[in-house]
Amino acid sequence: MLWAISRVAGPNFAAMREKGLQTHLDYLHSQKKILVVSGATLTDDGKEVVGSLLIVNVGSRAEAKAFVDNDPFQKAGMFTNVTITRMRKGQWNPEAADGA
């Protein structure tokens, strides 16, 4: 099952990001068997992070929640809101993201 995880960055996100970035990236890499796509969500001008979007392929909401709860950024309290939504794959065109 696919699960979309949307998170809203907290007011301290920018200040804390650099300090914990490598640990966060290492965690995401360790989860590559379930992580379909991940990335920061940005302001329209692309200058500020406003949150993140992750899509994972796991068997339950509990597994999706465990994935996000174990992210070092999440553990550090860098997000104010997390929404986990089950989804189904409608279109799959990863080439469309090339160069994004």
C-alpha positions in Angstrom: 0.0 0.0 0.0 1.1 3.5 -0.7 0.9 6.2 2.0 1.4 9.9 1.4 2.9 11.7 4.4 2.7 15.4 4.4 4.4 17.5 7.1 4.3 21.2 7.9 7.6 22.7 9.0 7.7 24.4 12.4 9.0 27.9 13.1 12.4 26.5 14.1 12.9 24.3 11.0 15.4 26.4 9.1 17.6 26.9 12.2 17.6 23.2 13.0 17.8 21.8 9.4 21.6 22.0 8.8 22.4 20.5 12.3 20.4 17.4 11.6 20.5 17.1 7.8 23.0 14.3 7.5 21.3 12.1 10.1 18.0 12.7 8.4 19.4 11.8 5.0 21.1 8.7 6.4 17.8 7.6 7.8 16.0 8.1 4.5 18.7 6.1 2.7 18.3 3.3 5.2 14.6 3.1 4.3 15.1 3.0 0.5 13.3 -0.4 0.3 10.0 1.3 1.3 10.6 5.0 0.3 9.1 5.8 -3.1 9.8 9.5 -3.1 10.6 12.2 -0.7 11.4 15.9 -0.7 10.9 19.3 0.9 7.9 21.3 0.0 8.8 24.9 -0.7 7.4 28.4 -1.0 6.4 29.4 -4.6 9.7 31.1 -5.1 11.6 28.0 -3.9 13.5 29.9 -1.2 12.0 28.5 2.0 11.1 25.0 3.2 7.5 24.9 4.3 7.3 21.1 5.0 7.9 17.8 3.3 6.1 15.1 1.3 7.1 11.5 1.5 5.4 8.5 -0.2 6.1 5.1 1.3 5.1 1.6 0.3 4.2 -0.3 3.5 1.4 -2.6 4.7 -0.4 -0.4 7.1 -0.9 3.1 8.5 0.9 1.9 11.7 4.0 1.1 9.6 3.8 4.5 7.8 3.5 6.2 11.2 6.5 4.3 12.5 8.5 5.3 9.5 7.8 9.0 10.0 8.1 8.8 13.8 11.6 7.4 13.5 12.9 10.2 11.2 15.4 12.3 13.1 13.7 15.5 11.9 10.5 14.3 13.3 12.1 13.2 16.6 13.6 16.7 16.9 10.2 18.3 16.7 10.8 20.1 13.5 7.2 19.7 12.1 4.0 21.1 13.5 1.6 18.8 11.7 1.8 15.4 10.1 -0.9 13.9 7.8 -0.8 10.3 6.7 -3.1 9.4 3.8 -3.5 6.1 2.0 -3.3 6.4 -1.7 -3.3 4.3 -4.8 -1.0 4.6 -7.8 -2.9 6.1 -10.7 -0.1 7.3 -12.9 3.6 6.4 -12.6 6.0 8.5 -14.7 9.2 9.1 -12.8 10.9 10.4 -16.0 8.6 13.5 -15.7 10.6 14.5 -12.5 14.0 14.4 -14.3 15.7 17.8 -13.8 13.2 19.0 -11.2 
